[in-house]
C-alpha cells in the first residue's frame, strides 16, 4: 500500500497531526448519490464530519472496564464529544457500530475475543465513514503502520491517553492521520528512502503471523492457537515456519523464547 504526502504538517505541544494520507481509490457510489469527490463540490471527510451543533459520537472498544470508565469520563468533559457505546470484544463492537452509528471508534488491540486489527478491518468493511483511533499498551513502532493499513487513522499509547487521546479523536474526525513525532519520522523515512533506520525484523511479519507470534509468547500451543484463530493446526505450523524464517530463528525453542521476550518488552 502506498502513501502520499498531505498538504500540511503541524506540531502542537509535541504532537503531530496530519503528515501522511492514503491515496484515494475510486469506490462505487450507491444509486442516486452523486460522486463529488473530484469535482471540488465536497470531499470525503467533510461529508463524514458530524453536523454542526451536535456532539461527535464515540464508541469505546477495550476489554478493561476501569480503562473504559476512565476514557468515558475523559470524553464526557468535552462539549463536542459524547460516548455512544462501549464493548469489550469484537462481535459486540460490531453490534454497537450498527446500533449507535459512531463517528469515531477508540479501539484497543487486545480484546476478550478477536484482535483489534481484524476488528478495524471489519468495521471499515461495514461502515467506511467510521473513523478509528487505536489506543493500546503495545508499542506504536510495532503496530502503527499495521493499523493504518487496516483502516484506522491514529495511534495513541495508553500511557499517553490522558494527554493525547482527545486531540487524536478531533484530528481524525477532521480527516487527518494522528501519530507521534517518532512514528511520523519513521514513516517519512520509509516513504522517502524506502527503508527505515534500525527497522525491527518483526515488522516484516504479516498481521496473521503477528497474531500467532503473540500467542506463542503467551505460551499457547499450536492447537490452542488454531482454536482461537479458527485455523487448522497445519496452517498455524506453516505460520510458525514463516516466522522462524523471517526472524532467522533456528528452531521452535528460539521462537518461543523470542516471542516471550518480545511480548513482555512490549506490554
C-alpha positions in Angstrom: 0.0 0.0 0.0 1.4 3.4 -0.9 1.4 6.6 1.0 1.4 10.2 -0.3 2.3 13.5 1.3 -0.6 15.6 2.7 -0.6 19.3 2.4 0.4 20.2 6.0 2.4 19.2 8.9 1.6 20.7 12.3 3.1 20.4 15.7 1.1 21.2 18.9 2.8 20.6 22.3 4.9 17.8 20.8 2.0 16.1 19.0 1.9 15.6 15.3 -1.2 15.9 13.2 -1.6 15.2 9.5 1.6 14.1 7.9 0.6 11.3 5.6 -2.7 10.4 4.0 -3.9 7.4 2.0 -4.1 7.8 -1.8 -7.7 8.0 -3.0 -9.1 4.9 -4.6 -12.4 5.1 -6.6 -15.3 3.4 -4.9 -18.7 2.7 -6.4 -21.3 5.2 -5.2 -24.9 4.0 -4.3 -27.5 4.7 -6.9 -28.9 8.2 -6.6 -25.8 9.6 -4.8 -23.6 11.9 -6.9 -19.8 11.4 -6.7 -18.4 14.8 -5.8 -15.0 13.6 -4.6 -13.1 15.1 -7.5 -15.5 17.8 -8.5 -14.5 20.3 -5.8 -18.1 20.5 -4.6 -17.3 18.4 -1.5 -14.8 15.9 -0.1 -14.9 12.7 1.9 -14.0 13.9 5.3 -16.4 16.9 5.0 -19.2 14.5 4.3 -18.3 12.3 7.3 -17.9 15.1 9.8 -20.6 15.4 12.5 -23.2 18.0 11.6 -22.6 21.4 13.2 -24.3 21.8 16.5 -24.2 18.1 17.6 -21.6 16.2 19.5 -19.5 13.6 17.7 -20.4 10.1 18.9 -17.5 7.9 20.2 -17.5 4.1 20.6 -15.0 2.7 23.1 -13.7 -0.8 22.5 -11.5 -2.1 25.3 -11.5 -5.2 27.4 -10.7 -3.4 30.7 -13.8 -1.9 32.4 -11.7 0.5 34.5 -10.0 1.9 31.5 -13.3 2.2 29.6 -14.7 4.1 32.5 -11.7 6.4 32.5 -12.0 7.1 28.8 -15.7 7.7 29.2 -15.1 10.2 32.0 -12.4 11.9 29.9 -14.7 12.3 26.9 -17.6 13.5 29.0 -15.7 16.6 29.9 -15.6 17.7 26.3 -18.5 19.7 24.9 -18.1 18.4 21.3 -17.8 14.7 22.1 -20.1 12.0 23.7 -19.8 8.3 24.3 -22.5 6.4 22.4 -21.5 2.9 23.4 -18.9 0.5 24.8 -17.7 -3.0 24.0 -15.0 -5.4 25.3 -14.9 -7.8 22.3 -15.1 -7.8 18.5 -18.7 -9.1 18.0 -20.2 -6.7 20.5 -18.2 -3.8 18.9 -19.7 -4.6 15.5 -23.2 -4.7 17.0 -22.5 -1.3 18.6 -21.4 0.1 15.2 -24.7 -0.9 13.7 -26.9 0.4 16.6 -25.2 3.6 17.7 -23.6 4.7 14.4 -20.5 6.2 15.9 -18.5 8.9 14.2 -15.3 7.5 15.7 -14.2 4.3 17.5 -11.4 4.1 20.0 -10.1 0.5 19.7 -7.6 -1.5 21.8 -5.6 -4.2 20.0 -6.0 -6.8 22.8 -9.7 -7.8 23.3 -11.6 -10.6 25.0 -12.3 -12.2 21.7 -10.8 -11.3 18.4 -7.9 -8.9 17.6 -8.1 -5.2 17.2 -6.6 -5.2 13.8 -9.1 -7.7 12.5 -11.9 -5.6 14.1 -10.7 -2.4 12.4 -10.8 -4.2 9.0 -14.4 -5.5 9.8 -15.6 -2.0 10.9 -14.1 -0.5 7.7 -15.9 -3.1 5.6 -19.3 -2.5 7.3 -19.1 1.3 7.6 -16.3 3.2 5.9 -17.4 6.5 7.4 -16.4 5.5 11.0 -13.0 7.0 11.9 -10.8 4.8 14.2 -8.1 5.6 16.7 -6.1 2.8 18.3 -5.4 3.2 22.0 -3.1 0.4 23.1 -0.4 -0.6 25.5 1.6 -2.1 22.6 4.5 -0.1 21.2 3.4 2.3 18.4 6.5 1.4 16.4 5.3 -2.2 16.1 1.7 -1.7 15.2 1.0 1.9 13.9 1.6 1.1 10.3 -0.4 -2.1 10.5 -3.4 -0.4 12.0 -3.2 2.4 9.3 -3.2 -0.2 6.6 -6.2 -1.9 8.2 -8.2 1.3 8.2 -7.5 3.2 11.4 -6.4 6.9 11.3 -4.5 7.3 14.5 -2.5 5.6 17.2 -2.1 6.6 20.9 -0.2 4.7 23.5 -2.4 4.1 26.6 0.1 5.7 28.9 -0.4 8.9 26.9 -4.2 8.7 26.6 -4.9 11.4 29.2 -2.9 14.0 27.3 -3.3 13.0 23.7 -6.4 10.9 23.0 -8.9 13.8 22.8 -6.6 15.6 20.4 -6.2 12.4 18.3 -10.0 12.0 18.1 -10.5 15.5 16.9 -7.8 15.2 14.3 -9.1 12.0 12.8 -12.6 13.4 12.7 -11.1 16.2 10.6 -9.7 13.7 8.2 -6.1 13.7 9.5 -3.7 11.0 10.4 -2.5 11.2 14.1 0.8 9.7 15.1 3.6 10.5 17.5 6.6 12.5 16.1 8.9 9.5 16.2 6.4 7.3 14.3 5.8 10.1 11.8 9.6 10.3 11.1 9.7 6.5 10.7 7.0 6.5 8.1 8.5 9.5 6.3 11.9 7.7 6.1 10.0 4.8 4.6 8.2 6.9 2.1 11.3 9.0 1.0 14.0 6.3 1.1 12.2 3.0 1.0 14.0 1.9 4.2 13.6 2.6 7.9 16.8 3.1 10.0 17.0 0.3 12.7 13.9 -1.5 11.4 13.0 -4.5 13.6 12.7 -7.8 11.6 9.4 -8.3 13.5 8.0 -5.5 11.3 8.2 -7.9 8.4 5.6 -10.2 9.9 2.1 -10.1 8.4 -0.8 -9.3 10.7 -1.7 -13.0 10.9 1.9 -14.0 11.7 2.0 -11.3 14.3 -1.1 -12.8 16.0 0.5 -16.2 16.0 3.7 -14.7 17.3 1.9 -13.0 20.2 0.1 -16.2 21.2 3.4 -18.2 21.1 4.7 -15.6 23.5 1.7 -16.2 25.7 2.6 -19.9 25.9 -0.2 -21.2 23.7 0.3 -24.5 21.9 -0.3 -24.9 18.2 -3.7 -26.5 18.8 -4.8 -23.7 21.2 -3.7 -21.0 18.6 -5.6 -22.9 15.9 -8.7 -22.9 18.0 -8.5 -19.2 18.9 -7.9 -18.1 15.4 -10.2 -20.7 13.8 -7.4 -22.1 11.7 -6.2 -25.7 11.2 -3.1 -26.8 13.2 -1.3 -27.3 9.8 -1.9 -23.7 8.9 -0.6 -22.5 12.3 2.5 -24.7 11.8 3.0 -23.0 8.4 2.9 -19.6 10.0 5.4 -20.7 12.7 7.8 -21.8 10.0 7.5 -18.4 8.1 8.0 -16.5 11.4 11.2 -18.5 12.1 12.5 -17.8 8.6 11.8 -14.0 8.8 13.3 -13.7 12.3 16.3 -16.0 11.4 15.4 -18.4 14.2 16.8 -22.0 14.1 14.1 -23.9 16.0 10.9 -23.8 18.0 12.7 -23.2 21.3 14.3 -20.0 19.9 10.9 -19.0 18.5 9.2 -19.4 21.9 12.0 -17.5 23.7 11.9 -14.6 21.2 8.1 -14.4 21.3 8.0 -14.4 25.1 10.8 -11.8 25.3 9.1 -9.5 22.8 5.7 -9.8 24.4 6.9 -8.9 27.8 9.0 -6.0 26.5 6.0 -4.5 24.7 3.3 -4.9 27.3 
